[in-house]
Amino acid sequence: MTAQEQLIAADETMVTLSVTGNVSARSVSPVIKVTVAPEDSDFLIIENNLSEIADAGGEAQVESR
């Protein structure tokens, strides 16, 4: 694993990552907690938006277009 690579896990877990320096030859083995990344959405999520427009009547439906 190089500095440009990623550690990918399928679920939350604890991982021990052993690292040795190329020049110093020093080694460390930190325990890392891997967590699930938050989901990003490209869309604005508004619950019941269409039903709220429908409930407001025909004028609201025309205005929403």
CHARMM internal coordinates of N, CA and C (Angstrom, degrees):
IC EDIT
DIST 1 N 1 CA 1.4437
DIST 1 CA 1 C 1.5277
ANGL 1 N 1 CA 1 C 107.61
DIST 1 C 2 N 1.3182
ANGL 1 CA 1 C 2 N 116.94
DIHE 1 N 1 CA 1 C 2 N 125.92
DIST 2 N 2 CA 1.4605
ANGL 1 C 2 N 2 CA 121.10
DIHE 1 CA 1 C 2 N 2 CA 177.70
DIST 2 CA 2 C 1.5243
ANGL 2 N 2 CA 2 C 109.41
DIHE 1 C 2 N 2 CA 2 C -101.72
DIST 2 C 3 N 1.3134
ANGL 2 CA 2 C 3 N 116.91
DIHE 2 N 2 CA 2 C 3 N 176.21
DIST 3 N 3 CA 1.4659
ANGL 2 C 3 N 3 CA 121.46
DIHE 2 CA 2 C 3 N 3 CA -179.62
DIST 3 CA 3 C 1.5157
ANGL 3 N 3 CA 3 C 111.72
DIHE 2 C 3 N 3 CA 3 C -62.95
DIST 3 C 4 N 1.3210
ANGL 3 CA 3 C 4 N 118.72
DIHE 3 N 3 CA 3 C 4 N -22.18
DIST 4 N 4 CA 1.4541
ANGL 3 C 4 N 4 CA 121.90
DIHE 3 CA 3 C 4 N 4 CA -178.10
DIST 4 CA 4 C 1.5255
ANGL 4 N 4 CA 4 C 113.49
DIHE 3 C 4 N 4 CA 4 C -90.27
DIST 4 C 5 N 1.3175
ANGL 4 CA 4 C 5 N 118.15
DIHE 4 N 4 CA 4 C 5 N -7.10
DIST 5 N 5 CA 1.4552
ANGL 4 C 5 N 5 CA 120.91
DIHE 4 CA 4 C 5 N 5 CA -177.65
DIST 5 CA 5 C 1.5180
ANGL 5 N 5 CA 5 C 111.65
DIHE 4 C 5 N 5 CA 5 C -88.56
DIST 5 C 6 N 1.3289
ANGL 5 CA 5 C 6 N 115.54
DIHE 5 N 5 CA 5 C 6 N 162.24
DIST 6 N 6 CA 1.4542
ANGL 5 C 6 N 6 CA 121.94
DIHE 5 CA 5 C 6 N 6 CA -179.67
DIST 6 CA 6 C 1.5176
ANGL 6 N 6 CA 6 C 110.22
DIHE 5 C 6 N 6 CA 6 C -116.00
DIST 6 C 7 N 1.3124
ANGL 6 CA 6 C 7 N 114.68
DIHE 6 N 6 CA 6 C 7 N 148.84
DIST 7 N 7 CA 1.4602
ANGL 6 C 7 N 7 CA 121.55
DIHE 6 CA 6 C 7 N 7 CA 172.49
DIST 7 CA 7 C 1.5178
ANGL 7 N 7 CA 7 C 106.63
DIHE 6 C 7 N 7 CA 7 C -96.50
DIST 7 C 8 N 1.3125
ANGL 7 CA 7 C 8 N 117.40
DIHE 7 N 7 CA 7 C 8 N 119.83
DIST 8 N 8 CA 1.4624
ANGL 7 C 8 N 8 CA 121.47
DIHE 7 CA 7 C 8 N 8 CA -177.57
DIST 8 CA 8 C 1.5295
ANGL 8 N 8 CA 8 C 108.08
DIHE 7 C 8 N 8 CA 8 C -117.06
DIST 8 C 9 N 1.3297
ANGL 8 CA 8 C 9 N 115.71
DIHE 8 N 8 CA 8 C 9 N 129.23
DIST 9 N 9 CA 1.4645
ANGL 8 C 9 N 9 CA 121.05
DIHE 8 CA 8 C 9 N 9 CA 178.76
DIST 9 CA 9 C 1.5229
ANGL 9 N 9 CA 9 C 108.50
DIHE 8 C 9 N 9 CA 9 C -126.12
DIST 9 C 10 N 1.3204
ANGL 9 CA 9 C 10 N 116.35
DIHE 9 N 9 CA 9 C 10 N 149.16
DIST 10 N 10 CA 1.4567
ANGL 9 C 10 N 10 CA 121.54
DIHE 9 CA 9 C 10 N 10 CA -178.45
DIST 10 CA 10 C 1.5269
ANGL 10 N 10 CA 10 C 112.37
DIHE 9 C 10 N 10 CA 10 C -82.44
DIST 10 C 11 N 1.3166
ANGL 10 CA 10 C 11 N 117.91
DIHE 10 N 10 CA 10 C 11 N -17.21
DIST 11 N 11 CA 1.4548
ANGL 10 C 11 N 11 CA 121.29
DIHE 10 CA 10 C 11 N 11 CA -176.65
DIST 11 CA 11 C 1.5221
ANGL 11 N 11 CA 11 C 108.83
DIHE 10 C 11 N 11 CA 11 C -154.51
DIST 11 C 12 N 1.3231
ANGL 11 CA 11 C 12 N 116.91
DIHE 11 N 11 CA 11 C 12 N 169.03
DIST 12 N 12 CA 1.4595
ANGL 11 C 12 N 12 CA 119.79
DIHE 11 CA 11 C 12 N 12 CA 176.26
DIST 12 CA 12 C 1.5178
ANGL 12 N 12 CA 12 C 108.90
DIHE 11 C 12 N 12 CA 12 C -64.58
DIST 12 C 13 N 1.3323
ANGL 12 CA 12 C 13 N 115.20
DIHE 12 N 12 CA 12 C 13 N 137.45
DIST 13 N 13 CA 1.4560
ANGL 12 C 13 N 13 CA 119.51
DIHE 12 CA 12 C 13 N 13 CA -178.57
DIST 13 CA 13 C 1.5166
ANGL 13 N 13 CA 13 C 109.64
DIHE 12 C 13 N 13 CA 13 C -163.41
DIST 13 C 14 N 1.3021
ANGL 13 CA 13 C 14 N 117.33
DIHE 13 N 13 CA 13 C 14 N 170.96
DIST 14 N 14 CA 1.4655
ANGL 13 C 14 N 14 CA 123.19
DIHE 13 CA 13 C 14 N 14 CA 172.51
DIST 14 CA 14 C 1.5280
ANGL 14 N 14 CA 14 C 106.89
DIHE 13 C 14 N 14 CA 14 C -106.13
DIST 14 C 15 N 1.3405
ANGL 14 CA 14 C 15 N 116.51
DIHE 14 N 14 CA 14 C 15 N 134.76
DIST 15 N 15 CA 1.4619
ANGL 14 C 15 N 15 CA 121.91
DIHE 14 CA 14 C 15 N 15 CA -176.02
DIST 15 CA 15 C 1.5252
ANGL 15 N 15 CA 15 C 108.16
DIHE 14 C 15 N 15 CA 15 C -128.49
DIST 15 C 16 N 1.3324
ANGL 15 CA 15 C 16 N 116.40
DIHE 15 N 15 CA 15 C 16 N 138.27
DIST 16 N 16 CA 1.4529
ANGL 15 C 16 N 16 CA 120.94
DIHE 15 CA 15 C 16 N 16 CA 171.68
DIST 16 CA 16 C 1.5149
ANGL 16 N 16 CA 16 C 106.88
DIHE 15 C 16 N 16 CA 16 C -102.45
DIST 16 C 17 N 1.3212
ANGL 16 CA 16 C 17 N 116.25
DIHE 16 N 16 CA 16 C 17 N 119.46
DIST 17 N 17 CA 1.4542
ANGL 16 C 17 N 17 CA 122.08
DIHE 16 CA 16 C 17 N 17 CA -176.84
DIST 17 CA 17 C 1.5240
ANGL 17 N 17 CA 17 C 108.05
DIHE 16 C 17 N 17 CA 17 C -109.74
DIST 17 C 18 N 1.3230
ANGL 17 CA 17 C 18 N 117.48
DIHE 17 N 17 CA 17 C 18 N 114.60
DIST 18 N 18 CA 1.4680
ANGL 17 C 18 N 18 CA 121.40
DIHE 17 CA 17 C 18 N 18 CA 179.13
DIST 18 CA 18 C 1.5218
ANGL 18 N 18 CA 18 C 109.14
DIHE 17 C 18 N 18 CA 18 C -91.73
DIST 18 C 19 N 1.3361
ANGL 18 CA 18 C 19 N 115.60
DIHE 18 N 18 CA 18 C 19 N 127.38
DIST 19 N 19 CA 1.4600
ANGL 18 C 19 N 19 CA 121.59
DIHE 18 CA 18 C 19 N 19 CA -176.86
DIST 19 CA 19 C 1.5220
ANGL 19 N 19 CA 19 C 108.62
DIHE 18 C 19 N 19 CA 19 C -128.54
DIST 19 C 20 N 1.3370
ANGL 19 CA 19 C 20 N 116.14
DIHE 19 N 19 CA 19 C 20 N 134.84
DIST 20 N 20 CA 1.4594
ANGL 19 C 20 N 20 CA 121.63
DIHE 19 CA 19 C 20 N 20 CA 176.61
DIST 20 CA 20 C 1.5152
ANGL 20 N 20 CA 20 C 108.87
DIHE 19 C 20 N 20 CA 20 C -127.56
DIST 20 C 21 N 1.3244
ANGL 20 CA 20 C 21 N 117.28
DIHE 20 N 20 CA 20 C 21 N 130.54
DIST 21 N 21 CA 1.4604
ANGL 20 C 21 N 21 CA 121.98
DIHE 20 CA 20 C 21 N 21 CA 179.82
DIST 21 CA 21 C 1.5101
ANGL 21 N 21 CA 21 C 111.65
DIHE 20 C 21 N 21 CA 21 C -70.69
DIST 21 C 22 N 1.3288
ANGL 21 CA 21 C 22 N 117.65
DIHE 21 N 21 CA 21 C 22 N 137.67
DIST 22 N 22 CA 1.4636
ANGL 21 C 22 N 22 CA 122.09
DIHE 21 CA 21 C 22 N 22 CA 179.41
DIST 22 CA 22 C 1.5286
ANGL 22 N 22 CA 22 C 111.58
DIHE 21 C 22 N 22 CA 22 C -64.98
DIST 22 C 23 N 1.3188
ANGL 22 CA 22 C 23 N 117.51
DIHE 22 N 22 CA 22 C 23 N -40.66
DIST 23 N 23 CA 1.4604
ANGL 22 C 23 N 23 CA 121.23
DIHE 22 CA 22 C 23 N 23 CA -176.26
DIST 23 CA 23 C 1.5218
ANGL 23 N 23 CA 23 C 111.22
DIHE 22 C 23 N 23 CA 23 C -91.07
DIST 23 C 24 N 1.3292
ANGL 23 CA 23 C 24 N 116.50
DIHE 23 N 23 CA 23 C 24 N -47.59
DIST 24 N 24 CA 1.4702
ANGL 23 C 24 N 24 CA 119.90
DIHE 23 CA 23 C 24 N 24 CA -174.42
DIST 24 CA 24 C 1.5189
ANGL 24 N 24 CA 24 C 113.19
DIHE 23 C 24 N 24 CA 24 C -81.04
DIST 24 C 25 N 1.3144
ANGL 24 CA 24 C 25 N 116.69
DIHE 24 N 24 CA 24 C 25 N -22.21
DIST 25 N 25 CA 1.4711
ANGL 24 C 25 N 25 CA 122.69
DIHE 24 CA 24 C 25 N 25 CA -175.81
DIST 25 CA 25 C 1.5218
ANGL 25 N 25 CA 25 C 112.09
DIHE 24 C 25 N 25 CA 25 C 62.36
DIST 25 C 26 N 1.3397
ANGL 25 CA 25 C 26 N 117.31
DIHE 25 N 25 CA 25 C 26 N 14.76
DIST 26 N 26 CA 1.4651
ANGL 25 C 26 N 26 CA 120.94
DIHE 25 CA 25 C 26 N 26 CA 176.28
DIST 26 CA 26 C 1.5202
ANGL 26 N 26 CA 26 C 108.66
DIHE 25 C 26 N 26 CA 26 C -77.79
DIST 26 C 27 N 1.3153
ANGL 26 CA 26 C 27 N 115.81
DIHE 26 N 26 CA 26 C 27 N 143.91
DIST 27 N 27 CA 1.4590
ANGL 26 C 27 N 27 CA 121.47
DIHE 26 CA 26 C 27 N 27 CA -178.79
DIST 27 CA 27 C 1.5133
ANGL 27 N 27 CA 27 C 110.63
DIHE 26 C 27 N 27 CA 27 C -120.23
DIST 27 C 28 N 1.3258
ANGL 27 CA 27 C 28 N 115.37
DIHE 27 N 27 CA 27 C 28 N 144.00
DIST 28 N 28 CA 1.4574
ANGL 27 C 28 N 28 CA 122.20
DIHE 27 CA 27 C 28 N 28 CA 171.61
DIST 28 CA 28 C 1.5174
ANGL 28 N 28 CA 28 C 107.37
DIHE 27 C 28 N 28 CA 28 C -138.14
DIST 28 C 29 N 1.3187
ANGL 28 CA 28 C 29 N 115.77
DIHE 28 N 28 CA 28 C 29 N 153.88
DIST 29 N 29 CA 1.4676
ANGL 28 C 29 N 29 CA 121.02
DIHE 28 CA 28 C 29 N 29 CA 179.22
DIST 29 CA 29 C 1.5205
ANGL 29 N 29 CA 29 C 109.53
DIHE 28 C 29 N 29 CA 29 C -137.11
DIST 29 C 30 N 1.3363
ANGL 29 CA 29 C 30 N 117.25
DIHE 29 N 29 CA 29 C 30 N 73.88
DIST 30 N 30 CA 1.4624
ANGL 29 C 30 N 30 CA 119.31
DIHE 29 CA 29 C 30 N 30 CA 179.50
DIST 30 CA 30 C 1.5265
ANGL 30 N 30 CA 30 C 111.62
DIHE 29 C 30 N 30 CA 30 C -72.08
DIST 30 C 31 N 1.3271
ANGL 30 CA 30 C 31 N 115.33
DIHE 30 N 30 CA 30 C 31 N 148.48
DIST 31 N 31 CA 1.4605
ANGL 30 C 31 N 31 CA 121.15
DIHE 30 CA 30 C 31 N 31 CA 173.77
DIST 31 CA 31 C 1.5279
ANGL 31 N 31 CA 31 C 106.43
DIHE 30 C 31 N 31 CA 31 C -93.52
DIST 31 C 32 N 1.3099
ANGL 31 CA 31 C 32 N 116.05
DIHE 31 N 31 CA 31 C 32 N 125.65
DIST 32 N 32 CA 1.4614
ANGL 31 C 32 N 32 CA 121.88
DIHE 31 CA 31 C 32 N 32 CA -175.32
DIST 32 CA 32 C 1.5243
ANGL 32 N 32 CA 32 C 109.68
DIHE 31 C 32 N 32 CA 32 C -117.55
DIST 32 C 33 N 1.3260
ANGL 32 CA 32 C 33 N 115.83
DIHE 32 N 32 CA 32 C 33 N 133.24
DIST 33 N 33 CA 1.4611
ANGL 32 C 33 N 33 CA 120.36
DIHE 32 CA 32 C 33 N 33 CA 175.28
DIST 33 CA 33 C 1.5252
ANGL 33 N 33 CA 33 C 107.95
DIHE 32 C 33 N 33 CA 33 C -90.01
DIST 33 C 34 N 1.3200
ANGL 33 CA 33 C 34 N 116.99
DIHE 33 N 33 CA 33 C 34 N 119.05
DIST 34 N 34 CA 1.4587
ANGL 33 C 34 N 34 CA 123.11
DIHE 33 CA 33 C 34 N 34 CA 178.41
DIST 34 CA 34 C 1.5193
ANGL 34 N 34 CA 34 C 107.71
DIHE 33 C 34 N 34 CA 34 C -94.20
DIST 34 C 35 N 1.3361
ANGL 34 CA 34 C 35 N 116.48
DIHE 34 N 34 CA 34 C 35 N 123.89
DIST 35 N 35 CA 1.4610
ANGL 34 C 35 N 35 CA 120.85
DIHE 34 CA 34 C 35 N 35 CA -179.61
DIST 35 CA 35 C 1.5249
ANGL 35 N 35 CA 35 C 110.36
DIHE 34 C 35 N 35 CA 35 C -116.40
DIST 35 C 36 N 1.3001
ANGL 35 CA 35 C 36 N 115.65
DIHE 35 N 35 CA 35 C 36 N 164.03
DIST 36 N 36 CA 1.4508
ANGL 35 C 36 N 36 CA 122.19
DIHE 35 CA 35 C 36 N 36 CA 179.44
DIST 36 CA 36 C 1.5269
ANGL 36 N 36 CA 36 C 108.84
DIHE 35 C 36 N 36 CA 36 C -76.47
DIST 36 C 37 N 1.3236
ANGL 36 CA 36 C 37 N 116.61
DIHE 36 N 36 CA 36 C 37 N 132.46
DIST 37 N 37 CA 1.4578
ANGL 36 C 37 N 37 CA 121.07
DIHE 36 CA 36 C 37 N 37 CA 178.75
DIST 37 CA 37 C 1.5199
ANGL 37 N 37 CA 37 C 109.62
DIHE 36 C 37 N 37 CA 37 C -72.94
DIST 37 C 38 N 1.3269
ANGL 37 CA 37 C 38 N 117.92
DIHE 37 N 37 CA 37 C 38 N 144.68
DIST 38 N 38 CA 1.4635
ANGL 37 C 38 N 38 CA 119.82
DIHE 37 CA 37 C 38 N 38 CA 177.25
DIST 38 CA 38 C 1.5254
ANGL 38 N 38 CA 38 C 110.47
DIHE 37 C 38 N 38 CA 38 C -66.78
DIST 38 C 39 N 1.3104
ANGL 38 CA 38 C 39 N 115.37
DIHE 38 N 38 CA 38 C 39 N 146.61
DIST 39 N 39 CA 1.4615
ANGL 38 C 39 N 39 CA 119.87
DIHE 38 CA 38 C 39 N 39 CA 178.91
DIST 39 CA 39 C 1.5176
ANGL 39 N 39 CA 39 C 109.59
DIHE 38 C 39 N 39 CA 39 C -79.95
DIST 39 C 40 N 1.3121
ANGL 39 CA 39 C 40 N 115.87
DIHE 39 N 39 CA 39 C 40 N 129.90
DIST 40 N 40 CA 1.4603
ANGL 39 C 40 N 40 CA 121.42
DIHE 39 CA 39 C 40 N 40 CA 176.05
DIST 40 CA 40 C 1.5159
ANGL 40 N 40 CA 40 C 108.44
DIHE 39 C 40 N 40 CA 40 C -97.08
DIST 40 C 41 N 1.2972
ANGL 40 CA 40 C 41 N 115.84
DIHE 40 N 40 CA 40 C 41 N 143.66
DIST 41 N 41 CA 1.4529
ANGL 40 C 41 N 41 CA 120.64
DIHE 40 CA 40 C 41 N 41 CA 178.86
DIST 41 CA 41 C 1.5199
ANGL 41 N 41 CA 41 C 109.28
DIHE 40 C 41 N 41 CA 41 C -123.91
DIST 41 C 42 N 1.3288
ANGL 41 CA 41 C 42 N 116.50
DIHE 41 N 41 CA 41 C 42 N 136.55
DIST 42 N 42 CA 1.4575
ANGL 41 C 42 N 42 CA 121.92
DIHE 41 CA 41 C 42 N 42 CA 177.07
DIST 42 CA 42 C 1.5204
ANGL 42 N 42 CA 42 C 111.53
DIHE 41 C 42 N 42 CA 42 C -86.19
DIST 42 C 43 N 1.3228
ANGL 42 CA 42 C 43 N 116.49
DIHE 42 N 42 CA 42 C 43 N -0.45
DIST 43 N 43 CA 1.4528
ANGL 42 C 43 N 43 CA 121.18
DIHE 42 CA 42 C 43 N 43 CA -174.81
DIST 43 CA 43 C 1.5221
ANGL 43 N 43 CA 43 C 110.97
DIHE 42 C 43 N 43 CA 43 C -120.01
DIST 43 C 44 N 1.3055
ANGL 43 CA 43 C 44 N 115.98
DIHE 43 N 43 CA 43 C 44 N 146.36
DIST 44 N 44 CA 1.4550
ANGL 43 C 44 N 44 CA 121.65
DIHE 43 CA 43 C 44 N 44 CA 172.41
DIST 44 CA 44 C 1.5265
ANGL 44 N 44 CA 44 C 107.35
DIHE 43 C 44 N 44 CA 44 C -77.06
DIST 44 C 45 N 1.3041
ANGL 44 CA 44 C 45 N 116.96
DIHE 44 N 44 CA 44 C 45 N 125.94
DIST 45 N 45 CA 1.4623
ANGL 44 C 45 N 45 CA 120.70
DIHE 44 CA 44 C 45 N 45 CA -177.47
DIST 45 CA 45 C 1.5269
ANGL 45 N 45 CA 45 C 108.39
DIHE 44 C 45 N 45 CA 45 C -104.06
DIST 45 C 46 N 1.3222
ANGL 45 CA 45 C 46 N 116.05
DIHE 45 N 45 CA 45 C 46 N 117.49
DIST 46 N 46 CA 1.4559
ANGL 45 C 46 N 46 CA 122.61
DIHE 45 CA 45 C 46 N 46 CA 177.06
DIST 46 CA 46 C 1.5198
ANGL 46 N 46 CA 46 C 106.84
DIHE 45 C 46 N 46 CA 46 C -125.51
DIST 46 C 47 N 1.3011
ANGL 46 CA 46 C 47 N 116.40
DIHE 46 N 46 CA 46 C 47 N 115.16
DIST 47 N 47 CA 1.4600
ANGL 46 C 47 N 47 CA 120.26
DIHE 46 CA 46 C 47 N 47 CA -178.77
DIST 47 CA 47 C 1.5239
ANGL 47 N 47 CA 47 C 110.61
DIHE 46 C 47 N 47 CA 47 C -69.38
DIST 47 C 48 N 1.3190
ANGL 47 CA 47 C 48 N 116.16
DIHE 47 N 47 CA 47 C 48 N 140.07
DIST 48 N 48 CA 1.4633
ANGL 47 C 48 N 48 CA 124.26
DIHE 47 CA 47 C 48 N 48 CA 173.71
DIST 48 CA 48 C 1.5290
ANGL 48 N 48 CA 48 C 113.80
DIHE 47 C 48 N 48 CA 48 C 59.65
DIST 48 C 49 N 1.3209
ANGL 48 CA 48 C 49 N 118.47
DIHE 48 N 48 CA 48 C 49 N 22.22
DIST 49 N 49 CA 1.4593
ANGL 48 C 49 N 49 CA 120.62
DIHE 48 CA 48 C 49 N 49 CA -176.74
DIST 49 CA 49 C 1.5291
ANGL 49 N 49 CA 49 C 111.72
DIHE 48 C 49 N 49 CA 49 C -59.31
DIST 49 C 50 N 1.3334
ANGL 49 CA 49 C 50 N 117.41
DIHE 49 N 49 CA 49 C 50 N -47.79
DIST 50 N 50 CA 1.4616
ANGL 49 C 50 N 50 CA 119.68
DIHE 49 CA 49 C 50 N 50 CA -177.95
DIST 50 CA 50 C 1.5236
ANGL 50 N 50 CA 50 C 112.12
DIHE 49 C 50 N 50 CA 50 C -67.25
DIST 50 C 51 N 1.3185
ANGL 50 CA 50 C 51 N 117.39
DIHE 50 N 50 CA 50 C 51 N -39.58
DIST 51 N 51 CA 1.4609
ANGL 50 C 51 N 51 CA 119.15
DIHE 50 CA 50 C 51 N 51 CA 179.98
DIST 51 CA 51 C 1.5335
ANGL 51 N 51 CA 51 C 111.00
DIHE 50 C 51 N 51 CA 51 C -69.29
DIST 51 C 52 N 1.3422
ANGL 51 CA 51 C 52 N 117.31
DIHE 51 N 51 CA 51 C 52 N -31.64
DIST 52 N 52 CA 1.4611
ANGL 51 C 52 N 52 CA 119.88
DIHE 51 CA 51 C 52 N 52 CA 177.34
DIST 52 CA 52 C 1.5240
ANGL 52 N 52 CA 52 C 110.44
DIHE 51 C 52 N 52 CA 52 C -66.84
DIST 52 C 53 N 1.3378
ANGL 52 CA 52 C 53 N 117.38
DIHE 52 N 52 CA 52 C 53 N -38.36
DIST 53 N 53 CA 1.4654
ANGL 52 C 53 N 53 CA 120.77
DIHE 52 CA 52 C 53 N 53 CA 177.69
DIST 53 CA 53 C 1.5272
ANGL 53 N 53 CA 53 C 109.50
DIHE 52 C 53 N 53 CA 53 C -67.01
DIST 53 C 54 N 1.3208
ANGL 53 CA 53 C 54 N 116.71
DIHE 53 N 53 CA 53 C 54 N -43.12
DIST 54 N 54 CA 1.4653
ANGL 53 C 54 N 54 CA 120.52
DIHE 53 CA 53 C 54 N 54 CA 179.53
DIST 54 CA 54 C 1.5232
ANGL 54 N 54 CA 54 C 110.79
DIHE 53 C 54 N 54 CA 54 C -62.73
DIST 54 C 55 N 1.3223
ANGL 54 CA 54 C 55 N 117.09
DIHE 54 N 54 CA 54 C 55 N -40.51
DIST 55 N 55 CA 1.4623
ANGL 54 C 55 N 55 CA 121.23
DIHE 54 CA 54 C 55 N 55 CA -179.80
DIST 55 CA 55 C 1.5269
ANGL 55 N 55 CA 55 C 112.23
DIHE 54 C 55 N 55 CA 55 C -67.46
DIST 55 C 56 N 1.3481
ANGL 55 CA 55 C 56 N 116.46
DIHE 55 N 55 CA 55 C 56 N -25.52
DIST 56 N 56 CA 1.4671
ANGL 55 C 56 N 56 CA 120.39
DIHE 55 CA 55 C 56 N 56 CA -178.43
DIST 56 CA 56 C 1.5227
ANGL 56 N 56 CA 56 C 112.31
DIHE 55 C 56 N 56 CA 56 C -78.24
DIST 56 C 57 N 1.3257
ANGL 56 CA 56 C 57 N 117.02
DIHE 56 N 56 CA 56 C 57 N -12.33
DIST 57 N 57 CA 1.4677
ANGL 56 C 57 N 57 CA 119.72
DIHE 56 CA 56 C 57 N 57 CA 175.48
DIST 57 CA 57 C 1.5111
ANGL 57 N 57 CA 57 C 114.04
DIHE 56 C 57 N 57 CA 57 C 104.00
DIST 57 C 58 N 1.3320
ANGL 57 CA 57 C 58 N 113.93
DIHE 57 N 57 CA 57 C 58 N 179.09
DIST 58 N 58 CA 1.4573
ANGL 57 C 58 N 58 CA 121.64
DIHE 57 CA 57 C 58 N 58 CA -174.65
DIST 58 CA 58 C 1.5152
ANGL 58 N 58 CA 58 C 114.39
DIHE 57 C 58 N 58 CA 58 C -62.52
DIST 58 C 59 N 1.3241
ANGL 58 CA 58 C 59 N 117.49
DIHE 58 N 58 CA 58 C 59 N -37.56
DIST 59 N 59 CA 1.4702
ANGL 58 C 59 N 59 CA 120.89
DIHE 58 CA 58 C 59 N 59 CA -179.68
DIST 59 CA 59 C 1.5298
ANGL 59 N 59 CA 59 C 110.54
DIHE 58 C 59 N 59 CA 59 C -63.29
DIST 59 C 60 N 1.3147
ANGL 59 CA 59 C 60 N 116.81
DIHE 59 N 59 CA 59 C 60 N -40.97
DIST 60 N 60 CA 1.4680
ANGL 59 C 60 N 60 CA 121.04
DIHE 59 CA 59 C 60 N 60 CA 178.39
DIST 60 CA 60 C 1.5247
ANGL 60 N 60 CA 60 C 110.66
DIHE 59 C 60 N 60 CA 60 C -66.96
DIST 60 C 61 N 1.3305
ANGL 60 CA 60 C 61 N 117.49
DIHE 60 N 60 CA 60 C 61 N -35.66
DIST 61 N 61 CA 1.4592
ANGL 60 C 61 N 61 CA 120.90
DIHE 60 CA 60 C 61 N 61 CA 178.69
DIST 61 CA 61 C 1.5358
ANGL 61 N 61 CA 61 C 110.43
DIHE 60 C 61 N 61 CA 61 C -65.65
DIST 61 C 62 N 1.3450
ANGL 61 CA 61 C 62 N 117.02
DIHE 61 N 61 CA 61 C 62 N -41.89
DIST 62 N 62 CA 1.4648
ANGL 61 C 62 N 62 CA 120.94
DIHE 61 CA 61 C 62 N 62 CA 178.18
DIST 62 CA 62 C 1.5268
ANGL 62 N 62 CA 62 C 110.43
DIHE 61 C 62 N 62 CA 62 C -65.16
DIST 62 C 63 N 1.3339
ANGL 62 CA 62 C 63 N 116.16
DIHE 62 N 62 CA 62 C 63 N -42.55
DIST 63 N 63 CA 1.4661
ANGL 62 C 63 N 63 CA 121.34
DIHE 62 CA 62 C 63 N 63 CA -179.27
DIST 63 CA 63 C 1.5283
ANGL 63 N 63 CA 63 C 111.97
DIHE 62 C 63 N 63 CA 63 C -64.47
DIST 63 C 64 N 1.3189
ANGL 63 CA 63 C 64 N 117.76
DIHE 63 N 63 CA 63 C 64 N -34.31
DIST 64 N 64 CA 1.4708
ANGL 63 C 64 N 64 CA 121.29
DIHE 63 CA 63 C 64 N 64 CA -176.90
DIST 64 CA 64 C 1.5241
ANGL 64 N 64 CA 64 C 112.11
DIHE 63 C 64 N 64 CA 64 C -72.70
DIST 64 C 65 N 1.3246
ANGL 64 CA 64 C 65 N 117.25
DIHE 64 N 64 CA 64 C 65 N -18.50
DIST 65 N 65 CA 1.4681
ANGL 64 C 65 N 65 CA 120.79
DIHE 64 CA 64 C 65 N 65 CA 179.59
DIST 65 CA 65 C 1.4737
ANGL 65 N 65 CA 65 C 108.02
DIHE 64 C 65 N 65 CA 65 C -80.99
END
COOR INIT
IC SEED 1 N 1 CA 1 C
IC BUILD
